[in-house]
């Protein structure tokens, strides 16, 4: 048993890590302050660590660029038939690729970077304790659709995955 555990961790250390900068130059360019300004809608499915669907979600968002250039995004989130809850994002661009911000669901700062058609985010979660969210958002060629592939880790172990399709509504 110990040998199996050591082998798994040893092989995990050999896995290549996808670098967000490897998406540089890909079009269309993903800028959250552009994509999320106005109205967005999404649907998605949350899967447990075994890959079984556990919950479906719907999100409606309204974003606006603030006078300092930051993005404020208000979202109404509904899981299955539960009551809607509201969360608020504030994201500020700090250089050509990096963003920092806050989220009402986060236990600390949101750190993100944009390269080409990719927007990559990480933040510690309020719940579950020890949880961290990592999101890979891929802007599709139509410039109006994002595919969000997210992973929730608890103390470094994958606990859940989210697949979501986000659409920018309006002009």
C-alpha positions as CSV (number, residue, x, y, z in Angstrom):
1,X,0.0,0.0,0.0
2,X,2.8,2.5,0.9
3,X,4.5,1.7,-2.3
4,X,1.4,2.5,-4.3
5,X,1.0,5.8,-2.5
6,X,4.6,6.7,-3.1
7,X,4.3,5.7,-6.8
8,X,1.2,7.9,-7.2
9,X,2.8,11.0,-5.6
10,X,6.0,10.3,-7.5
11,X,4.2,10.2,-10.9
12,X,2.2,13.2,-10.0
13,X,5.4,15.1,-9.5
14,X,6.4,14.2,-13.1
15,X,3.2,15.6,-14.6
16,X,3.7,18.7,-16.7
17,X,2.0,21.9,-15.5
18,X,0.1,23.9,-18.0
19,X,1.4,27.5,-18.0
20,X,-1.2,30.2,-18.7
21,X,1.5,32.1,-20.7
22,X,1.4,29.2,-23.2
23,X,-1.8,30.7,-24.5
24,X,-0.2,34.1,-25.4
25,X,-1.0,35.3,-28.9
26,X,-4.2,33.2,-29.3
27,X,-7.3,35.0,-30.5
28,X,-9.7,36.3,-29.6
29,X,-8.1,38.0,-26.7
30,X,-9.8,37.4,-23.3
31,X,-10.2,40.5,-21.2
32,X,-12.6,40.0,-18.3
33,X,-13.3,43.7,-18.0
34,X,-14.7,43.5,-21.6
35,X,-16.4,40.1,-21.6
36,X,-18.1,40.5,-18.2
37,X,-19.3,44.1,-18.8
38,X,-23.0,43.9,-19.3
39,X,-25.1,40.8,-18.9
40,X,-23.8,37.2,-18.8
41,X,-25.6,33.9,-18.3
42,X,-24.2,30.4,-17.7
43,X,-25.2,26.8,-17.0
44,X,-22.9,24.2,-15.6
45,X,-22.6,20.9,-13.8
46,X,-20.6,20.1,-10.6
47,X,-19.0,16.7,-10.4
48,X,-17.7,14.9,-7.3
49,X,-14.1,13.6,-7.2
50,X,-15.3,10.4,-8.8
51,X,-16.6,12.3,-11.8
52,X,-20.3,11.8,-11.0
53,X,-22.6,14.8,-11.5
54,X,-23.9,16.1,-8.2
55,X,-25.4,19.5,-8.8
56,X,-26.4,21.7,-11.7
57,X,-26.0,25.5,-11.6
58,X,-27.3,28.6,-13.4
59,X,-25.7,32.0,-13.1
60,X,-26.9,35.4,-14.2
61,X,-24.4,38.2,-14.0
62,X,-24.3,42.0,-14.5
63,X,-20.9,43.6,-14.8
64,X,-19.7,47.2,-15.0
65,X,-16.3,48.9,-15.3
66,X,-15.7,51.2,-12.4
67,X,-14.1,54.7,-12.7
68,X,-10.7,53.2,-11.7
69,X,-10.9,50.6,-14.5
70,X,-11.8,47.7,-12.1
71,X,-14.6,45.3,-13.0
72,X,-17.5,44.8,-10.6
73,X,-19.5,41.7,-11.3
74,X,-22.7,40.9,-9.5
75,X,-23.9,37.3,-9.9
76,X,-27.0,35.4,-8.9
77,X,-26.1,31.7,-8.5
78,X,-28.7,28.9,-8.3
79,X,-27.7,25.3,-7.6
80,X,-30.6,22.9,-8.7
81,X,-33.8,24.1,-7.0
82,X,-32.0,25.9,-4.1
83,X,-32.7,29.6,-3.4
84,X,-30.5,32.0,-5.4
85,X,-27.6,33.5,-3.7
86,X,-25.6,36.6,-4.7
87,X,-21.9,37.0,-5.0
88,X,-19.8,39.9,-6.0
89,X,-16.4,40.0,-7.8
90,X,-14.1,43.0,-8.0
91,X,-11.2,42.5,-10.4
92,X,-8.4,45.0,-11.2
93,X,-5.8,44.7,-13.9
94,X,-2.3,45.4,-12.5
95,X,-0.2,44.9,-15.6
96,X,-0.5,43.5,-19.2
97,X,-1.5,40.0,-17.9
98,X,-2.1,40.0,-14.2
99,X,-5.3,40.8,-12.2
100,X,-6.0,40.9,-8.5
101,X,-9.3,41.2,-6.7
102,X,-11.9,39.9,-4.3
103,X,-14.9,37.7,-4.3
104,X,-17.5,37.4,-1.6
105,X,-17.0,33.5,-1.6
106,X,-13.3,33.8,-1.3
107,X,-11.3,33.6,2.0
108,X,-8.5,35.7,0.5
109,X,-7.4,37.6,-2.6
110,X,-8.3,36.4,-6.1
111,X,-5.2,36.2,-8.3
112,X,-5.6,35.9,-12.0
113,X,-3.9,36.2,-15.4
114,X,-5.0,36.6,-18.9
115,X,-3.0,35.4,-21.9
116,X,-4.5,35.2,-25.4
117,X,-7.9,33.5,-25.2
118,X,-7.3,32.2,-21.6
119,X,-8.3,33.7,-18.3
120,X,-6.9,31.8,-15.3
121,X,-8.0,32.4,-11.7
122,X,-7.1,31.0,-8.2
123,X,-8.4,31.9,-4.8
124,X,-8.9,30.3,-1.4
125,X,-12.5,29.4,-0.6
126,X,-14.5,30.3,2.6
127,X,-16.2,26.9,2.3
128,X,-15.0,24.2,2.5
129,X,-12.2,25.1,5.0
130,X,-8.8,24.5,3.3
131,X,-10.5,24.7,-0.1
132,X,-9.0,26.4,-3.2
133,X,-10.7,27.1,-6.5
134,X,-8.7,27.1,-9.7
135,X,-10.6,28.2,-12.9
136,X,-9.5,28.0,-16.6
137,X,-11.8,30.1,-18.7
138,X,-11.3,29.7,-22.5
139,X,-12.8,32.4,-24.8
140,X,-14.3,30.7,-27.8
141,X,-13.8,32.0,-31.4
142,X,-17.2,33.7,-31.4
143,X,-15.9,36.1,-28.7
144,X,-19.2,35.7,-26.8
145,X,-18.8,32.3,-25.2
146,X,-16.5,31.2,-22.4
147,X,-15.9,27.6,-21.3
148,X,-15.0,27.4,-17.6
149,X,-13.2,24.3,-16.4
150,X,-12.8,24.6,-12.6
151,X,-11.3,22.5,-9.9
152,X,-11.9,22.6,-6.2
153,X,-9.1,21.2,-4.1
154,X,-9.3,20.7,-0.3
155,X,-5.8,20.6,1.3
156,X,-4.4,19.9,-2.2
157,X,-6.7,17.0,-3.0
158,X,-9.3,17.3,-5.8
159,X,-12.7,17.4,-4.2
160,X,-14.9,18.5,-7.1
161,X,-14.8,19.8,-10.7
162,X,-17.1,22.3,-12.5
163,X,-17.8,22.5,-16.2
164,X,-19.6,25.7,-17.2
165,X,-20.6,27.5,-20.4
166,X,-20.8,31.3,-20.0
167,X,-22.5,33.5,-22.7
168,X,-22.2,37.2,-23.0
169,X,-25.7,38.6,-23.8
170,X,-26.4,41.7,-25.8
171,X,-24.2,43.7,-28.2
